[in-house]
Amino acid sequence: MIETECFSDLNVFGPQGTRPPDLDWNQPPEPPRRSLLDRIFRRHVRISSTSTTEEHPREHNS
């Protein structure tokens, strides 16, 4: 595996031999990014949950 250079990115350092930002523990972590599917699913859940709450009171009034 070493000969295929799959670990070559482990030898990459920041400027002047310092740690790259992703390995520096003193920097705050980046906020996680939401994927497109997460955003679509989240909107879908909100729409369906609001429609179900609107339908239930109507059923009780009938």
Sequence and secondary structure as in RCSB ss.txt:
>XXXX:A:sequence
MIETECFSDLNVFGPQGTRPPDLDWNQPPEPPRRSLLDRIFRRHVRISSTSTTEEHPREHNS
>XXXX:A:secstr
 TTTTTTGGGG   GGG   GGG TTS        HHHHHHHHHHHHHHHHHHHHHHHHHH 
